[in-house]
Amino acid sequence: MKLQRTNRLRAISLGAIAVSGALALTACGSDNTGGGSNASGNPSSAANASAIKCDGAKGQLLSDGSSAQKNAIDAWVKNFSQACSVQINYKAGGSGAGVTAFTQGQIPWAGSDSALKPAEVAASKKVCSGGQGIDLPMVGGAIAIGYNLNGVDNLVLDAPTLAKIFDGKINNWNDPAIAKLNPKAKLPDLKIQAFHRSDDSGTTDNFTKYLKASTPDNWKYSGGKTWQASGGQSAAQSSGVAQQVKQTNGAIGYFELSYVGDGVKAASIATGAAQPVAPSTDSATKAIAAAKVVGTGQDLSLKLDYNTKADGAYPITLVTYEIACDKGNKADTLPTVKSFLNYIASEDGQKILSGISYAPMPDEIIGKVRTTIAGLS
C-alpha cells in the first residue's frame, strides 16, 4: 500500500509539472497581436521573437512621435520585449512632439510621418555628436478618409470635394458635388462635422500635401504639420480624431487606416483612374512603390506621388520615418536602438505590417534602410 501511494503521488507530481510546462509554453506563445497566426497569415510573436537578435539590448528605452504608426510599434514592441527583456515606451504624442523631443536630446529615436526639415536637421547636430538626425522610412500606409454617415456605406469623394469639405466650403452631406460622385447613395440633409488634428502632425502634413498636389485651385494653404484651414473641429492624435468620428453621425476625418472599423467607414477616392480607389494595404503599397529616395548621404527621405492616377493606387499615403543619429548616438542607448531598428526593418518585422493595415516598405528602399542601420554609431 505504501509503495502504491508513493507511486501515485509521483505520477501526480509529474503530471503537474507537464501541465505547468505546457501552460508556460502557451503563455510565451500567446503574447502577440493576433493570437498565434492571425487571419492574414502573420507569424506569431513567439516565431518572431526567435528570429530577433538582441545584440546587447538592455534596460528601458523611451521614444515619442507619430501616432499613425502606434499600432505597428505596439506589435513590434511586444515581440522585441519578449525576446530581449527590454522595456520600450513609445508615447505616440504626434510627429511634431517626437521630432522636438529628439532634437532636444530627450529621446534617442523618434517617429515622424514627415521627413526632417533643414532647421530640424541643424538642431539635431547639437545632440548627435559629429553627426546628424537621419530619416529611415519604415512604415507605409494609407491615410483613410473616415466617415460616419448612417445609411451610406460606399462613399466616393475626390480631391476638390475633400478640399472644400475641410475648408468649410461644402457644409452639407447632400451637397451637389458629393451627390454627383455618389448617384446611387441616399445622402441625408445633414451638416458635415469635419475633424482635423489639434496637434502638430505628420498625418496632417501628408493629407494637405495630397490636397495641394491634386487640387491646388481649391487648397491655397502652404501645408505643414500644423492645420491651417479655419473652421471644423479638432482632436489630438489619430486615435482622438477617429474617436470623434466614431461617436458623431455626419462626421468625417483623416487618420491612418488601422483606425477604420467599429462604426467608422472609409471613403474611396476618385483619382482619374478607371475606378475609385479604396484605402487598403495593397492600394497604398502600389502608390508607395513609386516613391523616390531624395535624401542625401545617409538620409533616406522619400518623395511620394500624391497625384497618382494609376489604377489601384491609393493617393493619400504616408511613410513614417524612424529618426535617429547617424553618428554620435549615446553609448547607453545605441545597442538597444540599433537592435530594435534592425528587427523592425528585417523581413520578419516588415511581414507584420500587412496584417495590421500597414504597408511594408518596397524591397529596394528597405534594403537601403538595413544597410544604414548597420552603420549607426
C-alpha positions in Angstrom: 0.0 0.0 0.0 2.7 2.5 0.9 4.6 1.8 -2.3 1.4 2.2 -4.4 0.7 5.5 -2.6 4.2 6.7 -3.3 4.0 5.9 -7.0 0.6 7.5 -7.2 2.0 10.8 -5.7 4.9 10.7 -8.0 2.6 10.3 -11.0 0.5 13.3 -9.9 3.6 15.4 -9.4 5.0 14.6 -12.9 1.6 15.3 -14.4 1.5 18.7 -12.7 5.0 19.5 -14.0 3.9 18.6 -17.5 0.8 20.7 -17.3 2.8 23.6 -15.8 5.3 23.4 -18.7 2.5 23.3 -21.2 0.9 26.4 -19.7 4.2 28.2 -19.6 4.8 27.4 -23.3 1.3 28.5 -24.1 1.8 31.8 -22.3 5.0 32.5 -24.1 3.4 31.8 -27.5 0.2 33.8 -26.9 1.8 37.3 -26.5 1.2 38.6 -30.0 -1.0 40.9 -32.0 -3.4 38.3 -33.3 -3.4 35.2 -31.1 -0.8 33.0 -32.7 -1.0 33.1 -36.5 -3.7 35.6 -37.3 -6.1 35.7 -40.2 -3.6 37.4 -42.5 -1.0 34.7 -42.0 1.4 36.7 -40.0 3.8 34.6 -37.8 3.2 34.5 -34.1 5.2 36.6 -31.8 7.0 33.5 -30.5 8.2 32.8 -34.0 9.2 36.5 -34.5 11.0 36.5 -31.1 13.1 33.5 -32.0 14.5 35.5 -35.0 15.3 38.7 -33.1 18.9 39.4 -32.4 19.2 41.4 -29.2 22.9 42.4 -29.7 23.4 43.9 -26.3 19.9 45.5 -26.0 19.0 46.1 -22.4 17.1 48.2 -19.9 14.5 50.7 -20.9 14.0 52.9 -23.9 11.8 55.9 -24.3 10.6 57.2 -27.6 7.8 59.5 -29.0 6.4 60.6 -32.3 3.9 59.6 -35.0 0.6 58.3 -33.7 -0.1 56.9 -37.2 2.5 54.1 -36.6 1.4 53.4 -33.0 -0.3 50.1 -33.8 2.8 48.9 -35.7 5.1 49.9 -32.9 2.9 48.2 -30.3 3.1 44.9 -32.3 6.9 45.2 -32.7 7.5 46.1 -29.1 5.6 43.0 -27.9 7.9 40.7 -29.9 11.1 42.6 -29.2 10.4 42.9 -25.4 9.6 39.2 -25.2 12.9 38.3 -27.0 15.2 40.8 -25.3 13.6 41.6 -21.9 13.7 45.3 -22.8 11.0 47.8 -21.9 10.2 50.3 -24.7 7.8 53.1 -24.0 6.6 54.8 -27.2 4.4 57.7 -26.3 2.8 58.4 -29.8 2.3 62.0 -29.0 2.4 63.1 -32.7 5.2 63.7 -35.2 5.8 67.2 -34.0 6.3 66.2 -30.4 8.6 63.3 -31.4 10.9 65.5 -33.6 11.1 68.1 -30.8 11.9 65.6 -28.2 14.6 64.1 -30.4 16.3 67.4 -31.3 16.3 68.4 -27.7 18.1 65.2 -26.7 15.2 63.8 -24.7 14.9 60.6 -26.7 17.4 58.6 -28.8 14.9 57.9 -31.6 11.6 59.3 -32.8 8.9 58.5 -35.3 7.7 61.1 -37.8 5.3 61.0 -40.8 7.3 63.9 -42.3 11.0 63.9 -43.1 13.2 66.3 -41.1 13.3 69.8 -42.3 16.6 71.7 -42.7 16.1 73.6 -39.4 15.4 70.3 -37.6 18.5 68.7 -39.1 20.5 71.6 -37.9 19.1 71.3 -34.4 19.8 67.5 -34.4 23.5 68.2 -34.8 23.6 69.5 -31.3 22.6 66.2 -29.9 24.2 63.9 -32.5 27.9 64.4 -31.7 29.7 64.6 -35.0 26.6 63.5 -36.9 23.0 64.5 -37.5 19.5 63.1 -37.5 18.5 61.0 -40.5 15.2 59.7 -41.8 14.7 55.9 -42.1 11.5 55.0 -43.9 9.9 52.1 -42.0 6.1 52.1 -42.1 3.9 52.8 -45.1 0.2 53.2 -45.1 -3.0 54.8 -46.4 -4.5 57.9 -44.8 -8.1 56.9 -44.7 -10.9 59.5 -45.1 -13.0 58.0 -42.3 -16.7 58.9 -42.0 -19.8 58.1 -40.0 -23.0 58.6 -42.0 -26.0 56.4 -41.3 -27.2 54.6 -44.4 -24.2 55.4 -46.6 -21.7 52.5 -46.9 -19.7 53.2 -50.1 -19.0 56.9 -50.2 -16.8 58.2 -53.0 -15.0 61.6 -52.8 -12.4 63.3 -54.8 -9.7 65.9 -54.1 -11.7 69.1 -54.9 -14.6 67.9 -52.8 -12.4 66.9 -49.9 -10.6 70.3 -50.1 -13.9 72.1 -49.9 -15.2 70.0 -47.1 -12.2 70.6 -44.9 -12.0 74.2 -45.9 -15.6 74.8 -44.9 -16.8 75.4 -48.4 -19.1 72.3 -48.5 -21.1 72.0 -45.4 -23.9 69.5 -46.0 -23.8 65.9 -46.9 -26.4 66.3 -49.8 -24.3 69.0 -51.5 -24.5 68.6 -55.3 -20.7 67.9 -55.5 -21.0 64.9 -53.2 -24.2 63.8 -54.9 -22.6 63.8 -58.3 -19.9 61.4 -57.1 -22.5 59.2 -55.4 -25.5 59.0 -57.7 -26.9 55.8 -56.0 -26.4 56.9 -52.4 -29.2 58.4 -50.3 -27.3 61.3 -48.9 -29.1 63.0 -45.9 -29.7 66.6 -45.4 -27.3 66.7 -42.6 -24.5 69.1 -41.6 -20.9 67.8 -42.1 -18.8 67.6 -39.0 -15.2 67.8 -40.2 -12.5 66.9 -37.7 -8.8 67.6 -38.1 -5.7 67.2 -35.8 -5.2 69.7 -33.0 -1.5 68.7 -32.5 1.4 69.1 -35.0 1.0 66.0 -37.1 2.8 64.3 -40.0 -0.6 62.9 -41.0 -1.9 66.4 -41.4 1.3 67.2 -43.4 0.7 64.3 -45.8 -3.0 64.8 -46.1 -2.6 68.5 -47.0 0.3 67.7 -49.4 -2.2 65.5 -51.2 -4.8 68.3 -51.4 -2.2 70.8 -52.5 -0.8 68.5 -55.2 -4.2 67.2 -56.5 -6.3 70.4 -56.3 -4.2 73.5 -55.9 -7.1 75.7 -57.0 -9.1 74.6 -54.0 -6.4 74.3 -51.4 -4.5 77.5 -51.1 -2.6 76.8 -47.9 1.1 76.2 -47.7 0.8 73.0 -45.7 2.9 71.5 -42.9 2.3 69.7 -39.7 0.0 72.4 -38.2 -3.6 72.5 -39.5 -4.1 75.9 -41.3 -7.6 76.0 -42.6 -10.2 77.7 -40.5 -13.4 76.1 -39.2 -14.0 72.4 -38.4 -13.3 70.7 -35.1 -10.1 69.2 -33.8 -8.8 66.4 -31.7 -5.4 65.2 -30.6 -3.6 62.3 -32.3 -5.1 59.9 -34.9 -6.9 58.0 -32.1 -8.7 61.1 -31.0 -9.9 62.1 -34.4 -11.1 58.5 -35.1 -12.9 58.5 -31.8 -14.7 61.8 -32.6 -15.8 60.4 -36.0 -17.0 57.2 -34.4 -19.3 58.9 -32.0 -20.7 61.6 -34.3 -23.2 60.8 -37.1 -22.3 63.1 -40.0 -18.6 63.3 -39.1 -15.6 63.0 -41.3 -11.9 63.0 -40.6 -8.5 61.7 -41.7 -6.3 59.1 -39.9 -4.2 56.0 -40.5 -6.1 53.0 -42.0 -5.9 50.8 -38.9 -8.3 53.2 -37.1 -11.1 52.4 -39.6 -13.8 50.0 -38.3 -16.2 49.7 -35.4 -18.6 52.3 -36.8 -16.1 54.2 -38.9 -16.1 53.6 -42.7 -13.5 54.7 -45.3 -14.3 56.7 -48.4 -13.0 55.6 -51.8 -11.1 58.3 -53.8 -11.8 59.2 -57.4 -8.4 59.9 -58.8 -9.0 59.8 -62.6 -8.2 56.1 -62.7 -10.7 53.6 -64.2 -12.4 53.1 -60.8 -12.4 55.0 -57.4 -9.7 53.5 -55.1 -10.4 52.3 -51.6 -7.7 52.6 -49.0 -6.0 49.2 -48.3 -2.6 47.7 -47.7 -2.4 46.8 -51.4 -3.5 50.1 -52.8 -1.2 52.0 -50.5 1.7 49.7 -51.4 1.1 50.2 -55.1 1.4 54.0 -54.6 4.4 53.9 -52.3 6.2 51.6 -54.7 6.7 54.6 -57.0 8.4 56.7 -54.2 11.9 58.0 -54.9 14.7 58.5 -52.4 15.5 62.2 -52.3 17.6 62.3 -49.1 21.4 62.8 -49.3 24.1 61.0 -47.5 22.7 58.5 -45.1 19.3 60.2 -45.1 16.6 58.2 -46.9 13.7 60.6 -47.1 11.3 59.9 -49.9 9.2 61.8 -52.4 5.7 60.4 -52.8 3.4 60.9 -55.8 0.2 62.3 -54.2 -1.3 62.9 -57.6 -1.1 59.4 -58.9 -3.8 58.2 -61.4 -2.5 54.7 -61.7 -5.3 52.1 -61.5 -5.5 50.6 -58.0 -3.1 53.1 -56.4 -4.5 55.0 -53.4 -3.1 58.5 -53.5 -3.4 59.7 -49.8 -0.5 57.8 -48.3 2.2 58.5 -45.8 5.5 57.0 -44.8 6.6 57.0 -41.2 10.3 57.6 -40.7 12.2 56.4 -37.7 14.6 59.3 -36.9 18.0 58.6 -35.3 21.5 60.0 -35.2 23.8 58.6 -37.9 26.7 59.2 -35.7 27.1 60.3 -32.1 24.5 58.1 -30.5 24.7 57.7 -26.7 26.6 54.6 -25.7 24.0 53.5 -23.2 21.1 53.5 -25.7 22.8 52.7 -29.0 22.7 48.9 -28.7 19.0 48.9 -27.9 18.1 51.4 -30.6 20.1 49.7 -33.2 18.8 46.2 -32.3 15.2 47.4 -32.3 15.5 49.2 -35.6 17.3 46.1 -37.1 14.3 44.0 -36.1 11.6 46.3 -37.4 13.4 46.7 -40.7 14.0 42.9 -41.0 12.0 40.6 -43.2 10.2 39.3 -40.1 9.5 42.8 -38.8 8.1 44.1 -42.1 5.9 41.0 -42.6 3.8 42.0 -39.6 2.7 45.3 -41.2 0.3 44.0 -43.9 -1.7 42.1 -41.3 -2.4 45.2 -39.3 -3.4 47.6 -42.1 0.0 49.0 -42.9 2.1 48.7 -46.0 5.7 47.3 -45.8 8.5 49.3 -47.5 9.4 48.3 -51.0 12.4 45.9 -51.2 14.8 48.4 -52.8 14.0 51.0 -50.1 14.1 48.7 -47.1 17.4 47.2 -48.3 19.0 50.7 -48.0 17.4 51.2 -44.6 19.0 47.9 -43.3 22.4 49.0 -44.6 22.1 52.4 -43.0 21.0 50.9 -39.6 24.0 48.6 -39.6 26.3 51.7 -39.8 24.7 53.7 -37.0 27.4 54.6 -34.4 
